[in-house]
Amino acid sequence: MPKITWVNFLHFYQPPTAAGETIVEAVEKSYKRIISALKRNRQIKFTLNLTGCLLERLEILGYKELINDLKALVASGQIELTGSAAFHPLLALLPDKEIIRQIKLNEEILKKYFGPKFKASGFFIPEAAYGIRLAKIIKKLNYRWIMLDEISAAKKPSRLNFSRLYLDKNSGLKILFRQRQNSKKYAPQVIFKLMEKPKNEIVVTATDAELYGLRHKDFSYAFEKLLHCPEVKTLTAGEYLSGLSQPEKIALRASSWESTEKELKNNLPYFLWQNKKNKIQTLLWQLAGAAIANVNKYAKDQNYFWARQHLDKGLASCTFWWASAHDFKLYGPIAWNPDETEKGVNELIRSIRALADPKTRQAKIKAEKLYIKIKQLIWHKHWHRFWLK
C-alpha cells in the first residue's frame, strides 16, 4: 500500500535567447535523465510543461530522438503536458491580445510535435504569476486547471487541505497548489524522509526540470532509487485533481511562485520582474510597451515576421528577472546578469528597428533613446555595484 502520493510537476524551459551550449547542458544533465528514468519505470507518471520555444530549439539542435521519446511517453500516459505561453513572458503584465497570442502560438507548437488533435487540459502560467484578468482568459481558452504556489491562496498554506479540490473564485479553474517548502528542496530527499513517518502523505512539487541533474548534484541517485519504491505512487496533476472531492471556491491573490508575504503586503505581486523602485525594470517595461504597440500597429509591415520574432524573444520573463538584482540569500546567488538582460533589451529594440514603414521613424528614434539609457544604467550598475563582488 503506497504511503506517499507524489504529484511532480516539471517545468522544461530555456530562455529563447539562450546559447545552444546552455540548452545542450540542460538536456545532457537533466532532460535526458528524467526521460530515461521514466522509460525505465513505466509505472511512474509526471506532469510536464514543455515551453514552445524550447521544443523548437531542441529540434534545431538535433534532439529528435528525445522529442520522439517525449511523444511516446505522452501517448502512453506517463507524461501529461500542459499549455503555456510560447516564449515564457510574464503574462499578467501583458495586454489581452498578447496573452492570447502567446498561448495560441504555444498550442500550435505542441500540435506540431504531439499531433494535430493535441489539447492540454492544464495550464502553466510562466513563473506561476497569477492575475485575475489572466485566469479568466485561460478559462475562456478552454483550460481546466492551473498550477500555483501556496502563497497565491488568501489563506495560510498550513490551512490548505491537499485532499480537497480548490476552485478559483474568479475564473472557476481548478487549482493545483504546489507545496513551496517541498519544492524548494530536492523532492526525492524530502520524500525519503516522509517515508520514515507512520502516516500517509500527499506531496505536490513543482520545480524547474533542471533541478534534476544540472542544479542539484544527486551523487546517491536518490531520484532513481525513489522511483523503484513501492511505497511511492505517482499521479499526473490531472489525475490527482480528478480524484479530489469537496470542492471549495477560494479567493486568490496576484502573486508568483517566488512571492513573499512582505511583497504581497506592499502590493508587489511580481516584484522580481516589476519593481517600481528598480529604474532599469521600469524603463524595460516602457521599451516593451513601445515594442508591443509598434509591432501591432504595423502588422502589415513587410518585415512584420522578423519584428514579431524579436518582440517574442524580448518579452521573455528572464529579461526582467536578471535586472532585479534580488538577493535570494539561502536559495541562491543574486539575480543579476547584465549580459542576459542586455540580450532581451537587444531583442526589444530590434523588433522596432525591423519595421520597414517610413512612418516608424519617430518611434524608432524615441525607442533608441530609451534603449541607450537602459544600456547605460545596466552597465553603470554592474561596474559600480557588482563587478568583482
Kinemage of the C-alpha trace (Angstrom):
@kinemage 1
@onewidth
@group {chain A} dominant
@subgroup {mainchain}
@vectorlist {calphas} color= white
{ca met a 1} P 0.000 0.000 0.000
{ca pro a 2} L 1.615 3.339 -1.057
{ca lys a 3} L 2.462 5.673 1.800
{ca ile a 4} L 3.325 8.642 -0.405
{ca thr a 5} L 1.267 10.029 -3.262
{ca trp a 6} L 3.615 12.213 -5.300
{ca val a 7} L 2.412 14.742 -7.871
{ca asn a 8} L 5.546 16.008 -9.621
{ca phe a 9} L 5.225 18.999 -11.953
{ca leu a 10} L 8.346 19.693 -14.035
{ca his a 11} L 8.943 22.918 -15.937
{ca phe a 12} L 11.114 22.448 -19.042
{ca tyr a 13} L 12.288 25.855 -20.216
{ca gln a 14} L 15.347 27.676 -21.505
{ca pro a 15} L 15.282 31.360 -22.491
{ca pro a 16} L 14.679 31.983 -26.215
{ca thr a 17} L 17.957 33.933 -26.249
{ca ala a 18} L 19.921 31.088 -24.604
{ca ala a 19} L 23.110 29.925 -26.301
{ca gly a 20} L 22.995 26.473 -27.864
{ca glu a 21} L 25.560 25.104 -25.417
{ca thr a 22} L 23.377 26.210 -22.488
{ca ile a 23} L 20.471 24.150 -23.804
{ca val a 24} L 22.731 21.201 -24.571
{ca glu a 25} L 23.982 21.220 -20.971
{ca ala a 26} L 20.400 21.175 -19.649
{ca val a 27} L 19.495 18.321 -21.995
{ca glu a 28} L 22.524 16.201 -21.196
{ca lys a 29} L 22.453 16.712 -17.434
{ca ser a 30} L 18.715 16.918 -16.691
{ca tyr a 31} L 16.238 16.342 -19.506
{ca lys a 32} L 17.739 13.043 -20.689
{ca arg a 33} L 17.989 11.840 -17.112
{ca ile a 34} L 14.306 12.468 -16.425
{ca ile a 35} L 13.105 10.910 -19.679
{ca ser a 36} L 15.400 7.903 -19.253
{ca ala a 37} L 14.087 7.329 -15.722
{ca leu a 38} L 10.502 7.396 -16.993
{ca lys a 39} L 11.311 4.898 -19.753
{ca arg a 40} L 12.820 2.508 -17.186
{ca asn a 41} L 9.910 2.890 -14.732
{ca arg a 42} L 6.684 2.535 -16.662
{ca gln a 43} L 4.529 2.929 -13.539
{ca ile a 44} L 5.815 6.480 -12.917
{ca lys a 45} L 3.844 9.480 -14.129
{ca phe a 46} L 4.838 13.159 -14.200
{ca thr a 47} L 3.237 16.355 -15.467
{ca leu a 48} L 5.444 18.461 -17.722
{ca asn a 49} L 5.356 21.935 -19.092
{ca leu a 50} L 7.378 21.959 -22.323
{ca thr a 51} L 7.677 25.568 -23.429
{ca gly a 52} L 7.179 26.006 -27.163
{ca cys a 53} L 10.363 27.993 -27.719
{ca leu a 54} L 12.416 25.200 -26.094
{ca leu a 55} L 10.800 22.463 -28.179
{ca glu a 56} L 11.759 24.288 -31.362
{ca arg a 57} L 15.343 24.744 -30.165
{ca leu a 58} L 15.582 21.032 -29.284
{ca glu a 59} L 14.719 20.161 -32.874
{ca ile a 60} L 17.216 22.685 -34.261
{ca leu a 61} L 19.939 21.249 -32.005
{ca gly a 62} L 19.279 17.732 -33.298
{ca tyr a 63} L 17.448 16.188 -30.343
{ca lys a 64} L 14.860 14.388 -32.461
{ca glu a 65} L 15.277 11.156 -30.502
{ca leu a 66} L 14.497 12.982 -27.249
{ca ile a 67} L 11.393 14.532 -28.834
{ca asn a 68} L 10.297 11.087 -30.065
{ca asp a 69} L 10.742 9.715 -26.532
{ca leu a 70} L 8.559 12.533 -25.209
{ca lys a 71} L 5.890 11.764 -27.815
{ca ala a 72} L 5.890 8.094 -26.839
{ca leu a 73} L 5.613 8.882 -23.128
{ca val a 74} L 2.734 11.297 -23.772
{ca ala a 75} L 0.980 8.680 -25.898
{ca ser a 76} L 1.381 6.043 -23.156
{ca gly a 77} L 0.016 8.371 -20.466
{ca gln a 78} L 3.218 8.527 -18.438
{ca ile a 79} L 3.605 12.207 -19.242
{ca glu a 80} L 0.845 14.782 -19.050
{ca leu a 81} L 1.623 18.034 -20.882
{ca thr a 82} L 0.237 21.451 -20.024
{ca gly a 83} L -0.406 24.526 -22.093
{ca ser a 84} L 1.634 27.673 -21.519
{ca ala a 85} L 2.991 30.776 -23.258
{ca ala a 86} L 5.360 30.056 -26.149
{ca phe a 87} L 8.137 32.451 -25.110
{ca his a 88} L 7.633 32.492 -21.325
{ca pro a 89} L 6.628 36.137 -20.756
{ca leu a 90} L 5.144 37.479 -17.532
{ca leu a 91} L 1.602 37.092 -18.917
{ca ala a 92} L -0.212 39.059 -16.217
{ca leu a 93} L 1.679 42.212 -17.258
{ca leu a 94} L 0.795 41.946 -20.956
{ca pro a 95} L -2.251 43.204 -22.888
{ca asp a 96} L -5.023 40.676 -23.563
{ca lys a 97} L -4.112 40.399 -27.239
{ca glu a 98} L -0.522 39.455 -26.425
{ca ile a 99} L -1.619 36.933 -23.797
{ca ile a 100} L -3.949 35.157 -26.216
{ca arg a 101} L -1.357 35.192 -28.985
{ca gln a 102} L 1.356 33.665 -26.798
{ca ile a 103} L -0.970 30.909 -25.577
{ca lys a 104} L -2.290 30.049 -29.039
{ca leu a 105} L 1.208 30.063 -30.501
{ca asn a 106} L 2.263 27.569 -27.838
{ca glu a 107} L -0.732 25.402 -28.738
{ca glu a 108} L 0.336 25.413 -32.388
{ca ile a 109} L 3.862 24.327 -31.463
{ca leu a 110} L 2.587 21.490 -29.249
{ca lys a 111} L 0.310 20.274 -32.057
{ca lys a 112} L 3.278 20.326 -34.429
{ca tyr a 113} L 5.174 17.874 -32.210
{ca phe a 114} L 2.400 15.905 -30.497
{ca gly a 115} L -0.267 15.702 -33.164
{ca pro a 116} L -2.967 17.994 -34.637
{ca lys a 117} L -5.574 16.823 -32.123
{ca phe a 118} L -3.428 17.503 -29.056
{ca lys a 119} L -5.054 19.720 -26.424
{ca ala a 120} L -3.816 20.138 -22.858
{ca ser a 121} L -6.322 20.420 -20.030
{ca gly a 122} L -3.915 22.088 -17.599
{ca phe a 123} L -2.039 25.341 -17.939
{ca phe a 124} L 1.297 26.542 -16.614
{ca ile a 125} L 1.465 30.305 -16.104
{ca pro a 126} L 5.121 31.342 -16.534
{ca glu a 127} L 6.608 31.969 -13.075
{ca ala a 128} L 3.190 30.839 -11.737
{ca ala a 129} L 2.378 34.564 -11.865
{ca tyr a 130} L -1.373 34.642 -11.262
{ca gly a 131} L -3.666 37.542 -12.115
{ca ile a 132} L -7.479 37.646 -12.239
{ca arg a 133} L -7.644 39.005 -15.808
{ca leu a 134} L -5.184 36.342 -16.953
{ca ala a 135} L -7.061 33.497 -15.236
{ca lys a 136} L -10.299 34.467 -16.988
{ca ile a 137} L -8.537 34.402 -20.363
{ca ile a 138} L -7.062 30.959 -19.621
{ca lys a 139} L -10.537 29.685 -18.744
{ca lys a 140} L -12.014 31.138 -21.958
{ca leu a 141} L -9.338 29.295 -23.939
{ca asn a 142} L -10.770 26.031 -22.571
{ca tyr a 143} L -8.191 25.074 -19.974
{ca arg a 144} L -9.487 23.398 -16.825
{ca trp a 145} L -6.740 23.790 -14.235
{ca ile a 146} L -3.680 25.860 -13.341
{ca met a 147} L -0.669 25.296 -11.097
{ca leu a 148} L 0.003 27.917 -8.436
{ca asp a 149} L 2.187 28.303 -5.371
{ca glu a 150} L 0.533 28.008 -1.953
{ca ile a 151} L 1.086 31.726 -1.369
{ca ser a 152} L -1.493 32.544 -4.069
{ca ala a 153} L -4.240 31.379 -1.716
{ca ala a 154} L -5.610 34.055 0.558
{ca lys a 155} L -5.262 31.654 3.484
{ca lys a 156} L -2.193 30.280 5.240
{ca pro a 157} L -0.530 27.344 3.420
{ca ser a 158} L -0.840 25.266 6.590
{ca arg a 159} L -4.600 25.518 6.247
{ca leu a 160} L -4.699 24.097 2.714
{ca asn a 161} L -6.077 20.569 2.601
{ca phe a 162} L -4.392 18.577 -0.164
{ca ser a 163} L -7.206 16.032 -0.116
{ca arg a 164} L -9.658 18.726 -1.136
{ca leu a 165} L -10.410 20.290 -4.546
{ca tyr a 166} L -9.941 24.047 -4.721
{ca leu a 167} L -11.515 26.234 -7.407
{ca asp a 168} L -10.526 29.760 -8.346
{ca lys a 169} L -13.388 32.002 -7.240
{ca asn a 170} L -12.665 34.416 -10.105
{ca ser a 171} L -12.363 32.063 -13.075
{ca gly a 172} L -13.701 28.676 -11.981
{ca leu a 173} L -10.392 26.973 -12.814
{ca lys a 174} L -9.259 24.036 -10.696
{ca ile a 175} L -6.049 24.761 -8.787
{ca leu a 176} L -3.034 22.547 -8.277
{ca phe a 177} L -1.270 24.107 -5.295
{ca arg a 178} L 2.418 23.264 -5.095
{ca gln a 179} L 3.926 22.867 -1.639
{ca arg a 180} L 6.603 25.554 -1.546
{ca gln a 181} L 8.942 24.130 1.071
{ca asn a 182} L 8.922 20.682 -0.516
{ca ser a 183} L 9.523 22.270 -3.924
{ca lys a 184} L 12.387 24.427 -2.663
{ca lys a 185} L 14.206 21.311 -1.505
{ca tyr a 186} L 15.228 18.241 -3.507
{ca ala a 187} L 11.984 16.262 -3.676
{ca pro a 188} L 13.473 12.723 -3.551
{ca gln a 189} L 15.246 13.540 -0.285
{ca val a 190} L 12.056 15.080 1.128
{ca ile a 191} L 10.023 12.002 0.225
{ca phe a 192} L 12.523 9.525 1.665
{ca lys a 193} L 12.301 11.387 4.997
{ca leu a 194} L 8.493 11.362 4.903
{ca met a 195} L 8.526 7.618 4.288
{ca glu a 196} L 10.067 7.182 7.747
{ca lys a 197} L 6.892 8.564 9.333
{ca pro a 198} L 3.878 6.308 10.027
{ca lys a 199} L 1.221 8.416 8.286
{ca asn a 200} L 0.402 8.651 4.596
{ca glu a 201} L 1.296 11.886 2.787
{ca ile a 202} L 0.378 13.768 -0.380
{ca val a 203} L 3.417 15.552 -1.810
{ca val a 204} L 2.901 18.142 -4.562
{ca thr a 205} L 6.111 19.558 -6.003
{ca ala a 206} L 6.623 21.940 -8.902
{ca thr a 207} L 10.155 22.806 -9.969
{ca asp a 208} L 12.337 23.548 -12.954
{ca ala a 209} L 13.365 20.297 -14.649
{ca glu a 210} L 16.996 21.418 -14.397
{ca leu a 211} L 16.875 20.673 -10.662
{ca tyr a 212} L 17.340 17.012 -11.524
{ca gly a 213} L 20.994 16.957 -12.501
{ca leu a 214} L 22.050 20.415 -13.616
{ca arg a 215} L 21.339 22.384 -10.442
{ca his a 216} L 21.455 19.610 -7.860
{ca lys a 217} L 24.223 17.034 -7.772
{ca asp a 218} L 22.468 13.829 -6.769
{ca phe a 219} L 25.536 11.664 -6.120
{ca ser a 220} L 23.497 8.976 -4.355
{ca tyr a 221} L 20.966 8.690 -7.221
{ca ala a 222} L 18.100 9.318 -4.807
{ca phe a 223} L 15.820 10.212 -7.736
{ca glu a 224} L 16.320 6.876 -9.486
{ca lys a 225} L 16.066 4.910 -6.229
{ca leu a 226} L 12.826 6.645 -5.266
{ca leu a 227} L 11.121 5.643 -8.494
{ca his a 228} L 11.620 1.961 -7.593
{ca cys a 229} L 9.969 2.311 -4.172
{ca pro a 230} L 6.595 0.509 -3.911
{ca glu a 231} L 5.676 2.932 -1.093
{ca val a 232} L 5.500 5.781 -3.625
{ca lys a 233} L 2.625 6.261 -6.036
{ca thr a 234} L 2.864 8.980 -8.676
{ca leu a 235} L -0.081 10.743 -10.302
{ca thr a 236} L -0.264 13.328 -13.040
{ca ala a 237} L -1.728 16.641 -11.927
{ca gly a 238} L -4.881 15.922 -13.924
{ca glu a 239} L -5.360 12.522 -12.276
{ca tyr a 240} L -4.766 13.961 -8.830
{ca leu a 241} L -7.273 16.784 -9.324
{ca ser a 242} L -9.871 14.421 -10.806
{ca gly a 243} L -9.671 12.285 -7.659
{ca leu a 244} L -10.347 15.155 -5.259
{ca ser a 245} L -13.763 15.911 -3.779
{ca gln a 246} L -15.429 18.523 -1.558
{ca pro a 247} L -14.857 21.431 -3.984
{ca glu a 248} L -14.258 24.791 -2.351
{ca lys a 249} L -14.142 28.132 -4.136
{ca ile a 250} L -11.152 30.079 -2.939
{ca ala a 251} L -10.035 33.706 -3.278
{ca leu a 252} L -6.660 34.043 -4.975
{ca arg a 253} L -4.293 36.987 -4.997
{ca ala a 254} L -1.940 38.290 -7.659
{ca ser a 255} L 1.377 36.599 -6.925
{ca ser a 256} L 4.119 34.328 -8.294
{ca trp a 257} L 5.877 31.206 -7.062
{ca glu a 258} L 8.667 33.471 -5.745
{ca ser a 259} L 6.392 35.970 -3.958
{ca thr a 260} L 6.837 36.679 -0.259
{ca glu a 261} L 4.210 37.825 2.222
{ca lys a 262} L 6.059 41.126 2.597
{ca glu a 263} L 5.929 41.770 -1.149
{ca leu a 264} L 2.221 40.981 -1.334
{ca lys a 265} L 1.525 43.215 1.656
{ca asn a 266} L 3.312 46.022 -0.210
{ca asn a 267} L 1.257 45.341 -3.348
{ca leu a 268} L 4.251 43.995 -5.289
{ca pro a 269} L 2.881 40.712 -6.675
{ca tyr a 270} L 5.522 40.417 -9.414
{ca phe a 271} L 8.375 42.027 -7.513
{ca leu a 272} L 11.200 40.158 -9.260
{ca trp a 273} L 10.033 41.323 -12.680
{ca gln a 274} L 8.379 44.662 -11.960
{ca asn a 275} L 9.694 46.683 -9.051
{ca lys a 276} L 8.762 50.364 -9.354
{ca lys a 277} L 11.905 51.318 -7.447
{ca asn a 278} L 14.054 49.479 -9.986
{ca lys a 279} L 14.817 52.068 -12.670
{ca ile a 280} L 16.121 49.510 -15.149
{ca gln a 281} L 12.984 47.382 -14.926
{ca thr a 282} L 10.751 50.447 -15.198
{ca leu a 283} L 12.467 51.519 -18.420
{ca leu a 284} L 12.484 47.946 -19.703
{ca trp a 285} L 8.707 47.820 -19.431
{ca gln a 286} L 8.472 51.176 -21.221
{ca leu a 287} L 10.541 49.783 -24.081
{ca ala a 288} L 8.490 46.571 -24.089
{ca gly a 289} L 5.288 48.632 -24.250
{ca ala a 290} L 6.632 50.654 -27.180
{ca ala a 291} L 7.677 47.483 -28.985
{ca ile a 292} L 4.271 45.843 -28.477
{ca ala a 293} L 2.421 48.963 -29.635
{ca asn a 294} L 4.516 49.469 -32.766
{ca val a 295} L 4.706 45.847 -33.877
{ca asn a 296} L 0.931 45.506 -33.540
{ca lys a 297} L 0.298 48.859 -35.217
{ca tyr a 298} L 2.299 47.824 -38.267
{ca ala a 299} L 1.029 44.254 -38.548
{ca lys a 300} L 1.040 44.535 -42.360
{ca asp a 301} L 4.658 45.707 -42.475
{ca gln a 302} L 6.846 43.782 -44.930
{ca asn a 303} L 9.174 42.912 -42.037
{ca tyr a 304} L 6.430 42.077 -39.546
{ca phe a 305} L 7.551 38.434 -39.209
{ca trp a 306} L 11.039 39.442 -38.071
{ca ala a 307} L 9.786 42.262 -35.860
{ca arg a 308} L 7.443 39.824 -34.139
{ca gln a 309} L 10.213 37.231 -33.700
{ca his a 310} L 12.388 39.768 -31.906
{ca leu a 311} L 9.483 41.001 -29.768
{ca asp a 312} L 8.538 37.497 -28.619
{ca lys a 313} L 12.098 36.787 -27.521
{ca gly a 314} L 12.490 40.146 -25.795
{ca leu a 315} L 9.333 39.694 -23.725
{ca ala a 316} L 10.644 36.533 -22.010
{ca ser a 317} L 10.499 36.906 -18.238
{ca cys a 318} L 14.284 36.382 -17.952
{ca thr a 319} L 14.921 39.815 -19.466
{ca phe a 320} L 13.319 41.420 -16.417
{ca trp a 321} L 14.316 38.814 -13.801
{ca trp a 322} L 18.045 39.248 -14.409
{ca ala a 323} L 17.631 43.004 -13.924
{ca ser a 324} L 16.074 42.576 -10.479
{ca ala a 325} L 19.412 42.264 -8.615
{ca his a 326} L 17.464 40.429 -5.938
{ca asp a 327} L 19.464 38.628 -3.271
{ca phe a 328} L 17.885 35.225 -2.584
{ca lys a 329} L 20.323 34.568 0.265
{ca leu a 330} L 19.685 30.924 1.193
{ca tyr a 331} L 18.135 29.981 -2.148
{ca gly a 332} L 20.901 31.053 -4.494
{ca pro a 333} L 23.022 33.889 -5.848
{ca ile a 334} L 21.929 37.429 -6.627
{ca ala a 335} L 19.571 37.669 -9.614
{ca trp a 336} L 21.810 39.950 -11.607
{ca asn a 337} L 23.246 39.270 -15.051
{ca pro a 338} L 23.831 42.286 -17.314
{ca asp a 339} L 24.514 40.091 -20.341
{ca glu a 340} L 21.215 38.225 -20.032
{ca thr a 341} L 19.261 41.440 -19.508
{ca glu a 342} L 21.038 43.005 -22.457
{ca lys a 343} L 20.037 40.094 -24.700
{ca gly a 344} L 16.385 40.890 -24.019
{ca val a 345} L 16.881 44.634 -24.455
{ca asn a 346} L 18.539 43.989 -27.813
{ca glu a 347} L 15.603 41.876 -28.970
{ca leu a 348} L 13.090 44.560 -27.963
{ca ile a 349} L 14.873 47.330 -29.860
{ca arg a 350} L 15.388 45.072 -32.891
{ca ser a 351} L 11.641 44.488 -33.045
{ca ile a 352} L 11.166 48.222 -33.645
{ca arg a 353} L 14.226 48.565 -35.851
{ca ala a 354} L 12.989 45.752 -38.087
{ca leu a 355} L 9.836 47.595 -39.148
{ca ala a 356} L 10.240 48.963 -42.688
{ca asp a 357} L 7.411 51.510 -42.819
{ca pro a 358} L 8.828 55.087 -43.079
{ca lys a 359} L 6.146 56.216 -40.620
{ca thr a 360} L 8.014 54.389 -37.838
{ca arg a 361} L 10.955 56.828 -37.941
{ca gln a 362} L 9.939 58.873 -34.886
{ca ala a 363} L 9.019 55.754 -32.928
{ca lys a 364} L 12.439 54.324 -33.760
{ca ile a 365} L 14.289 57.425 -32.575
{ca lys a 366} L 12.292 57.551 -29.352
{ca ala a 367} L 12.925 53.855 -28.700
{ca glu a 368} L 16.662 54.219 -29.437
{ca lys a 369} L 16.969 56.922 -26.771
{ca leu a 370} L 15.256 54.650 -24.262
{ca tyr a 371} L 17.447 51.730 -25.335
{ca ile a 372} L 20.668 53.710 -24.837
{ca lys a 373} L 19.505 54.873 -21.409
{ca ile a 374} L 18.754 51.297 -20.318
{ca lys a 375} L 22.131 50.038 -21.507
{ca gln a 376} L 23.936 52.826 -19.660
{ca leu a 377} L 22.069 52.047 -16.448
{ca ile a 378} L 22.741 48.310 -16.719
{ca trp a 379} L 26.491 48.651 -17.115
{ca his a 380} L 26.862 51.553 -14.711
{ca lys a 381} L 25.134 49.438 -12.058
{ca his a 382} L 27.256 46.419 -12.909
{ca trp a 383} L 30.675 48.111 -12.786
{ca his a 384} L 29.871 50.174 -9.680
{ca arg a 385} L 27.911 47.659 -7.625
{ca phe a 386} L 28.518 44.065 -8.725
{ca trp a 387} L 31.827 43.776 -10.534
{ca leu a 388} L 34.441 41.748 -8.635
{ca lys a 389} L 31.966 41.035 -5.830
